[in-house]
Amino acid sequence: MKRMILTITLILMLAGAALAESAPGGFLDVDASRAAEGFIVVRRPKKDKKLTVTVGTGAWNAEYPLDDESVTLPLQFGNGNYLIALYEASEDHPETRSLLDSLQVTVKMDNPLSCFLHPNLYVRYDSCSPWVLKAEELTAGFTDPGDRYAAISGYIVNNFAYDFIKSTMERTDALPDIQDCWEKKAGTSRDLAALSCAMLRSRGIPAMLFTGSKKDGNSYCWVVAVVDQEFILFDPTERVCASDITDLLFCLYTEALAY
């Protein structure tokens, strides 16, 4: 069976307008109705094999597992043409994959930071999430973004710990588990960073979840928040005294991606 490659260009209007309908391909089903806000939703086709989806502009690409019925993915590489591609793992050789489908989305965002104000596959939350309700409680009455940032980051540092045991068993491609981190009040660098981003985003502060690699090859995550147009680096793992600042400094020189 030949590979099916369908390319659809979605022209997203300036001033935040976007096409409302989904953009289905042969296997790939993408809802780009809110792409002007910085994200798309990819729906999983009915297939038994392991599926992955890549989202990128050519110069930069991000790969995601497509395990759930649908996933929300950020458009973190700014305005331009994005290629969304769906891959299927080989049954005999899981490490190899074949292209099932692809489509193109042309994105025009008024604010390139808008993708860091919404939940996605890496930073999961909704209005009822307990960490979102806590963020609302912590910042009640605060109108200044700097005060909101200080209240949330301070809460993370003072109430959470690093999960050393989990870190020894965590896969390098594991997704953050904010729910587990919240319940245990402890997590790995990706859990703590994702929780921080969720709480900050829920209170209107753009927060980027960065992931890179340490000298030992293990992944490492940190946060960059945008407060009053100032980029502020927040490393919750280092702040809870579970890492050395040199871990982060090394990561800053790797090909880190923001989610």
C-alpha positions as CSV (number, residue, x, y, z in Angstrom):
1,M,0.0,0.0,0.0
2,K,1.4,3.3,-1.0
3,R,1.9,6.0,1.6
4,M,-0.8,8.5,1.6
5,I,0.4,12.0,1.8
6,L,-2.2,14.8,1.7
7,T,-1.2,18.4,2.0
8,I,-3.8,20.9,3.0
9,T,-3.0,24.6,3.5
10,L,-5.1,26.4,6.0
11,I,-4.9,30.2,5.7
12,L,-5.4,31.7,9.1
13,M,-6.6,35.3,8.9
14,L,-4.8,38.2,10.7
15,A,-6.3,39.5,14.0
16,G,-6.8,36.0,15.4
17,A,-9.3,34.6,13.0
18,A,-9.0,31.0,11.8
19,L,-10.9,28.4,9.9
20,A,-13.5,26.8,12.2
21,E,-13.7,23.4,10.5
22,S,-11.3,20.5,11.1
23,A,-8.7,19.6,8.4
24,P,-9.0,15.8,7.9
25,G,-6.5,13.9,5.8
26,G,-6.5,10.2,5.0
27,F,-5.3,9.3,8.5
28,L,-4.4,12.7,10.0
29,D,-7.2,14.7,11.5
30,V,-6.2,18.2,12.7
31,D,-8.4,20.9,14.2
32,A,-6.7,24.2,13.5
33,S,-9.6,26.4,14.4
34,R,-7.6,28.0,17.3
35,A,-4.2,28.0,15.6
36,A,-4.1,31.8,15.8
37,E,-4.1,31.3,19.6
38,G,-1.0,29.1,19.3
39,F,-2.2,25.5,19.4
40,I,-3.8,22.7,17.4
41,V,-5.6,19.5,18.3
42,V,-4.6,16.3,16.6
43,R,-7.0,13.3,16.8
44,R,-5.8,9.8,16.8
45,P,-7.0,7.5,13.9
46,K,-8.3,4.0,14.6
47,K,-5.0,2.1,14.3
48,D,-3.4,-0.4,16.7
49,K,0.3,0.4,16.2
50,K,2.3,3.1,18.0
51,L,1.8,6.5,16.4
52,T,3.8,9.7,16.7
53,V,3.1,13.1,15.2
54,T,5.7,15.8,14.4
55,V,5.0,19.5,14.3
56,G,7.5,21.9,12.8
57,T,8.6,24.6,10.4
58,G,11.6,22.8,8.9
59,A,14.3,24.5,10.9
60,W,12.6,23.4,14.1
61,N,10.6,20.3,14.8
62,A,9.0,18.6,17.8
63,E,7.8,15.0,18.1
64,Y,4.9,13.8,20.2
65,P,3.4,10.4,21.1
66,L,-0.2,10.1,19.8
67,D,-1.5,7.7,22.5
68,D,-4.7,9.5,23.5
69,E,-7.8,10.0,21.5
70,S,-6.8,13.6,20.9
71,V,-3.8,15.7,21.9
72,T,-3.3,19.5,22.1
73,L,0.0,20.6,20.7
74,P,1.7,24.0,20.8
75,L,2.7,26.0,17.8
76,Q,5.8,27.3,19.6
77,F,8.0,28.2,16.6
78,G,6.2,31.4,15.7
79,N,4.3,32.4,12.6
80,G,4.8,30.6,9.3
81,N,4.1,27.3,7.6
82,Y,4.0,24.3,9.8
83,L,4.1,20.7,8.6
84,I,2.1,18.2,10.7
85,A,3.2,14.6,9.9
86,L,1.8,11.3,11.3
87,Y,4.1,8.3,11.6
88,E,3.4,4.6,12.4
89,A,5.9,2.4,14.1
90,S,7.0,-0.8,12.3
91,E,5.4,-3.9,13.7
92,D,8.7,-5.9,13.4
93,H,11.1,-3.0,14.1
94,P,9.4,-0.6,16.6
95,E,12.5,1.7,16.3
96,T,11.7,2.4,12.6
97,R,8.6,4.3,11.4
98,S,6.8,5.0,8.2
99,L,4.9,8.2,7.1
100,L,1.2,7.8,7.0
101,D,0.0,11.3,6.3
102,S,0.9,14.9,6.5
103,L,-0.7,18.4,6.1
104,Q,0.5,22.0,6.2
105,V,-0.9,24.7,8.3
106,T,-0.1,28.4,7.8
107,V,-0.2,30.2,11.1
108,K,-0.6,33.9,11.9
109,M,-0.6,34.8,15.5
110,D,-0.9,38.3,16.9
111,N,1.1,37.3,19.9
112,P,3.8,34.6,19.4
113,L,3.7,33.9,23.2
114,S,0.0,33.0,23.1
115,C,0.9,29.3,22.8
116,F,2.5,29.5,26.3
117,L,-0.8,30.6,27.8
118,H,-2.8,27.5,27.1
119,P,-2.7,23.8,28.2
120,N,-1.1,21.2,26.0
121,L,0.2,17.7,26.0
122,Y,3.1,18.7,28.2
123,V,1.3,21.2,30.4
124,R,-2.0,19.7,31.3
125,Y,-4.7,21.5,33.3
126,D,-8.2,22.9,33.2
127,S,-10.3,25.3,35.2
128,C,-11.1,22.6,37.8
129,S,-7.5,21.3,38.3
130,P,-6.6,21.6,42.0
131,W,-3.3,23.3,41.1
132,V,-5.2,25.9,39.0
133,L,-7.6,26.5,42.0
134,K,-4.6,26.9,44.2
135,A,-3.0,29.4,41.9
136,E,-6.2,31.4,41.9
137,E,-6.2,31.4,45.7
138,L,-2.6,32.4,45.9
139,T,-3.0,35.4,43.6
140,A,-6.5,36.5,44.7
141,G,-6.6,40.3,44.6
142,F,-3.2,40.6,42.8
143,T,-3.4,42.7,39.6
144,D,0.3,43.0,39.0
145,P,1.9,40.1,37.0
146,G,5.1,40.3,39.0
147,D,3.2,39.7,42.3
148,R,1.4,36.8,40.7
149,Y,4.6,35.3,39.6
150,A,6.3,35.7,43.0
151,A,3.3,34.1,44.8
152,I,3.2,31.0,42.5
153,S,7.0,30.5,42.2
154,G,7.4,30.9,45.9
155,Y,4.7,28.4,46.6
156,I,6.4,25.8,44.4
157,V,9.7,26.3,46.1
158,N,8.3,26.2,49.6
159,N,5.9,23.3,49.2
160,F,7.4,20.8,46.8
161,A,10.4,18.5,46.7
162,Y,12.4,16.6,44.1
163,D,11.5,12.9,43.7
164,F,14.9,11.2,43.5
165,I,13.5,7.7,43.3
166,K,11.2,8.5,40.4
167,S,14.0,10.2,38.6
168,T,16.0,7.0,38.5
169,M,13.2,5.2,36.8
170,E,11.9,7.9,34.5
171,R,12.2,7.4,30.7
172,T,13.8,10.2,28.8
173,D,10.7,10.5,26.6
174,A,8.2,10.4,29.5
175,L,5.6,13.1,29.7
176,P,5.2,15.2,32.8
177,D,2.8,13.9,35.4
178,I,1.4,17.0,37.1
179,Q,-1.4,15.1,38.9
180,D,1.2,12.7,40.5
181,C,3.4,15.7,41.4
182,W,0.6,17.6,43.0
183,E,-0.6,14.6,45.1
184,K,2.9,13.7,46.3
185,K,4.1,17.2,46.6
186,A,7.2,15.9,44.8
187,G,8.3,15.3,41.2
188,T,11.1,15.2,38.7
189,S,12.4,18.2,36.9
190,R,9.8,17.8,34.2
191,D,7.0,17.4,36.7
192,L,8.0,20.5,38.7
193,A,8.5,22.6,35.6
194,A,5.2,21.5,34.1
195,L,3.3,22.2,37.3
196,S,4.9,25.7,37.5
197,C,3.9,26.4,33.9
198,A,0.3,25.3,34.5
199,M,-0.1,27.5,37.5
200,L,1.5,30.5,35.9
201,R,-0.4,30.1,32.6
202,S,-3.7,29.8,34.4
203,R,-3.1,33.2,35.9
204,G,-2.3,34.9,32.6
205,I,1.5,34.6,32.7
206,P,3.2,33.1,29.6
207,A,5.4,30.3,30.8
208,M,7.6,28.1,28.7
209,L,8.5,24.6,29.7
210,F,12.0,24.0,28.4
211,T,13.6,20.6,28.1
212,G,17.2,19.9,27.4
213,S,20.0,17.4,28.2
214,K,22.5,17.4,31.1
215,K,26.1,16.3,30.8
216,D,25.1,12.8,31.8
217,G,22.6,12.6,28.9
218,N,19.6,12.7,31.1
219,S,16.8,15.1,30.3
220,Y,16.3,18.2,32.4
221,C,13.5,20.8,32.4
222,W,13.1,24.3,33.6
223,V,10.8,27.3,33.1
224,V,11.1,30.7,31.5
225,A,8.2,33.1,32.4
226,V,7.4,36.4,30.7
227,V,6.5,39.0,33.3
228,D,5.9,42.6,32.1
229,Q,7.8,41.8,28.9
230,E,10.8,40.5,30.9
231,F,12.0,36.9,30.5
232,I,12.6,35.4,33.9
233,L,14.3,32.0,34.3
234,F,12.8,29.8,37.0
235,D,14.4,26.4,37.7
236,P,12.2,24.8,40.4
237,T,14.5,21.7,40.6
238,E,17.5,23.9,41.5
239,R,15.4,26.1,43.8
240,V,14.4,23.1,45.9
241,C,18.1,22.3,46.2
242,A,17.9,19.1,44.1
243,S,20.4,20.1,41.4
244,D,23.4,22.3,40.8
245,I,23.1,25.5,38.7
246,T,25.7,23.9,36.4
247,D,23.1,21.4,35.2
248,L,21.0,24.2,33.9
249,L,23.9,26.2,32.5
250,F,24.9,23.1,30.5
251,C,21.4,22.6,29.2
252,L,21.2,26.2,28.0
253,Y,23.8,25.3,25.4
254,T,22.0,22.2,24.1
255,E,19.2,22.2,21.6
256,A,16.5,22.8,24.1
257,L,12.8,22.9,23.0
258,A,10.0,24.9,24.7
259,Y,6.5,23.4,25.1
